[in-house]
């Protein structure tokens, strides 16, 4: 029973709960960024590069079955043909770089907002001490004079 109690205490700590929330939000954010890359940015990049589709860059090893298009990556993969798909690797590297850049921009924006908020807070004047604090300060000063 001690193990279950210890695990429950561990799981209910603030850090673990914060991490769980971060993982869930990160998963949802990952889907948004993936959609941004695949559905918005990659078509623009494809248009700019003349329609180059990196996923169709590959080298086949072995015999290609009859009736399978030797120039279609998806058909060859479905037929179980052994391939060196370097284009898919290049595509994943490009996706990673775009996702990393988007996350960089988001974090940079958040840091800028947090810095602005900290500057605004620093500009606020310190609140006036209450009457009790002033009186205690005077008592402290009188006691220092007597020494």
VENGIVEN-V193570 format. One record per residue. NEAR is the number of other ideal C-beta (glycine too) atoms within 12 Angstrom. D_CENTER is the distance of its C-alpha to the mean C-alpha in Angstrom with 2 decimals. Layout:
((NEAR D_CENTER) (NEAR D_CENTER))
This chain:
((7 38.20) (8 36.83) (9 33.93) (10 32.81) (11 33.20) (12 31.23) (13 28.34) (13 28.45) (13 28.35) (15 25.35) (15 23.42) (14 24.31) (14 23.19) (12 20.75) (12 18.20) (16 18.15) (14 17.89) (13 15.02) (15 13.15) (16 14.23) (14 13.06) (15 9.52) (14 9.72) (14 11.33) (14 9.14) (16 6.05) (14 8.81) (14 9.97) (19 7.02) (20 7.02) (16 10.67) (19 10.63) (26 8.94) (22 11.29) (18 14.07) (23 13.57) (28 13.92) (22 16.73) (14 18.59) (17 18.40) (22 17.65) (27 19.31) (15 22.56) (15 22.82) (21 22.28) (21 24.79) (13 27.18) (11 26.94) (14 27.61) (8 30.48) (13 28.94) (17 27.98) (23 26.26) (23 24.97) (25 24.89) (25 28.69) (19 29.18) (28 30.66) (16 33.77) (24 35.69) (13 37.61) (15 40.64) (13 42.51) (21 41.11) (16 42.71) (8 45.03) (11 43.72) (21 40.14) (18 38.98) (20 38.38) (16 36.04) (20 33.70) (27 30.74) (18 30.15) (20 33.88) (28 34.22) (20 31.33) (14 32.88) (21 36.24) (15 34.88) (25 35.71) (16 34.40) (29 32.25) (16 30.30) (23 27.47) (17 26.21) (20 25.15) (21 22.54) (17 21.18) (20 21.21) (26 19.47) (20 16.60) (15 16.37) (25 16.38) (26 13.69) (18 11.46) (18 12.53) (25 11.98) (27 8.39) (16 7.85) (18 10.14) (24 8.65) (22 5.42) (15 8.36) (16 10.49) (18 8.62) (15 8.48) (14 11.96) (14 13.16) (14 12.28) (14 14.03) (14 16.87) (14 17.37) (14 17.47) (14 19.89) (14 22.03) (14 22.23) (13 23.30) (12 25.85) (11 27.26) (12 27.68) (11 29.41) (10 31.76) (10 33.05) (7 36.42) (9 36.99) (7 38.80) (8 42.56) (12 43.75) (10 45.58) (10 49.37) (10 49.09) (14 46.83) (13 49.30) (13 52.21) (14 50.58) (15 49.90) (15 53.56) (14 54.71) (14 52.56) (13 54.07) (12 57.61) (11 57.12) (10 55.98) (9 59.14) (8 61.43) (7 60.29))
